[in-house]
Amino acid sequence: MAHGAIAAAIVREGDLDETLFMIKPDAVLGHKAGAILAEAERAGFEILDLRLVRLAPRDARRFYAVHEGKPFLDELVEFMSSGPAIPCRLRRENAVQALRDLIGATDPKDAKPGTIRARFAESKGRNAVHASDSTESARTEIEFFFGDGSARR
């Protein structure tokens, strides 16, 4: 199967599905990527694909287009294009919800103890990781980074 065809839709094998997980620039530059990936693997996620990228501001804005018009978008775009990030295509049962539970609340002060953001995030704006919030978002986000015409850098 062609690489783009795999990324274009979430692949289901039995009860397994895929989601996008991204280690953001603060965590990459803070040398936390290995520990964060290890947490995902310990939680039963299989890493299907990953790459190191440096998003141009236009690509970061395109990736976060769902937030267009929100007051934090410009700051988010600047942050996401400030350094390297590591998008990952992960698979496991109930992947989207399981990953959302693993990463915790956006603001690390509100994240449950033991979650990735509680352990590794600096602040609400520099919160270490991104995870798809729905199967539809996962499909779009996987295609963005791993499909044909993706934001490979």
C-alpha positions as CSV (number, residue, x, y, z in Angstrom):
1,M,0.0,0.0,0.0
2,A,1.3,3.5,-0.9
3,H,2.6,5.6,2.0
4,G,0.0,8.3,1.4
5,A,-2.8,5.8,1.2
6,I,-2.0,4.6,4.7
7,A,-1.9,8.1,6.1
8,A,-5.0,9.3,4.3
9,A,-7.3,7.4,6.6
10,I,-7.0,5.9,10.1
11,V,-6.1,2.2,9.6
12,R,-8.3,-0.1,11.7
13,E,-7.1,-3.6,12.4
14,G,-9.6,-5.2,14.7
15,D,-10.1,-2.7,17.5
16,L,-6.9,-0.9,16.8
17,D,-6.8,2.7,15.4
18,E,-4.4,5.5,14.8
19,T,-3.9,9.0,16.1
20,L,-1.4,11.8,15.7
21,F,0.9,12.7,18.6
22,M,3.4,15.5,18.4
23,I,6.2,16.5,20.7
24,K,6.4,20.2,20.6
25,P,9.5,22.5,20.4
26,D,9.7,23.1,24.1
27,A,10.0,19.4,24.9
28,V,12.3,18.6,22.0
29,L,14.7,21.5,22.9
30,G,14.4,20.5,26.6
31,H,15.7,17.0,25.8
32,K,12.4,15.4,26.9
33,A,11.4,13.6,23.6
34,G,12.9,10.2,24.6
35,A,11.1,10.1,28.0
36,I,7.8,11.3,26.4
37,L,8.0,8.6,23.7
38,A,8.8,6.0,26.3
39,E,5.6,7.0,28.2
40,A,3.5,6.5,25.0
41,E,5.1,3.1,24.5
42,R,4.5,2.1,28.2
43,A,0.9,3.0,27.7
44,G,0.6,0.5,24.9
45,F,1.0,2.7,21.8
46,E,2.9,1.3,18.8
47,I,5.0,3.9,17.0
48,L,4.2,3.5,13.3
49,D,6.0,6.5,12.0
50,L,7.8,9.6,13.3
51,R,10.0,12.4,11.9
52,L,11.7,15.5,13.1
53,V,10.3,18.6,11.5
54,R,10.7,22.3,11.7
55,L,7.4,24.0,10.8
56,A,7.4,27.2,8.8
57,P,5.0,29.7,10.2
58,R,2.6,29.2,7.3
59,D,2.6,25.4,7.9
60,A,2.0,25.8,11.6
61,R,-0.9,28.2,10.9
62,R,-2.3,25.6,8.4
63,F,-2.0,22.8,10.9
64,Y,-3.8,24.8,13.6
65,A,-6.4,26.3,11.2
66,V,-9.1,25.0,13.5
67,H,-8.1,27.8,15.9
68,E,-8.4,30.6,13.3
69,G,-9.8,33.8,14.9
70,K,-8.9,32.7,18.5
71,P,-6.7,35.1,20.4
72,F,-3.9,32.6,21.1
73,L,-3.3,31.5,17.5
74,D,-0.5,33.9,16.6
75,E,1.4,33.0,19.8
76,L,0.8,29.3,19.0
77,V,2.1,29.6,15.4
78,E,5.2,31.5,16.6
79,F,5.9,28.9,19.3
80,M,5.3,25.9,16.9
81,S,7.7,27.4,14.3
82,S,10.3,28.3,16.9
83,G,12.1,25.0,16.9
84,P,12.0,21.3,15.9
85,A,8.9,19.1,16.6
86,I,8.4,15.4,16.4
87,P,5.0,14.3,14.9
88,C,4.3,10.6,15.5
89,R,1.7,8.3,14.0
90,L,0.6,6.0,16.9
91,R,-1.6,3.0,17.1
92,R,-3.5,1.1,19.8
93,E,-7.0,0.3,20.9
94,N,-9.1,3.5,21.3
95,A,-6.1,5.5,20.4
96,V,-7.5,9.0,20.3
97,Q,-9.1,8.9,23.8
98,A,-6.3,6.8,25.3
99,L,-3.7,9.4,24.1
100,R,-5.8,12.3,25.4
101,D,-6.0,10.6,28.8
102,L,-2.3,10.0,28.8
103,I,-1.3,13.6,28.0
104,G,-3.7,15.3,30.4
105,A,-5.2,18.8,30.4
106,T,-3.8,21.6,28.3
107,D,-2.7,23.5,31.4
108,P,-0.2,21.4,33.3
109,K,-1.6,22.9,36.6
110,D,-4.9,21.2,35.7
111,A,-3.4,17.9,34.5
112,K,-3.8,14.8,36.6
113,P,-0.6,13.7,38.3
114,G,1.4,11.3,36.2
115,T,0.1,12.6,32.8
116,I,2.6,13.7,30.2
117,R,1.7,17.4,30.6
118,A,1.8,17.2,34.4
119,R,5.3,15.8,34.2
120,F,6.9,17.6,31.2
121,A,5.0,20.8,30.3
122,E,6.2,24.2,31.3
123,S,3.0,26.1,31.1
124,K,-0.4,26.2,29.3
125,G,1.3,27.7,26.2
126,R,4.4,25.5,26.3
127,N,2.6,22.3,27.1
128,A,5.1,19.8,25.6
129,V,2.8,17.8,23.3
130,H,-0.2,17.8,20.9
131,A,-2.7,15.0,20.4
132,S,-5.6,14.7,18.0
133,D,-8.9,15.4,19.7
134,S,-11.1,13.2,17.4
135,T,-10.8,10.5,14.8
136,E,-11.6,13.1,12.2
137,S,-8.7,15.3,13.4
138,A,-6.4,12.3,13.6
139,R,-7.1,11.5,9.9
140,T,-6.4,15.1,8.8
141,E,-3.4,15.5,11.0
142,I,-1.8,12.2,10.0
143,E,-2.3,13.2,6.4
144,F,-0.7,16.6,7.1
145,F,2.5,15.1,8.3
146,F,2.7,11.7,6.7
147,G,0.6,11.9,3.5
148,D,1.7,12.9,0.1
149,G,2.3,16.7,0.0
150,S,2.9,16.7,3.8
151,A,4.7,19.3,5.8
152,R,8.0,17.4,5.7
153,R,11.0,19.5,6.5
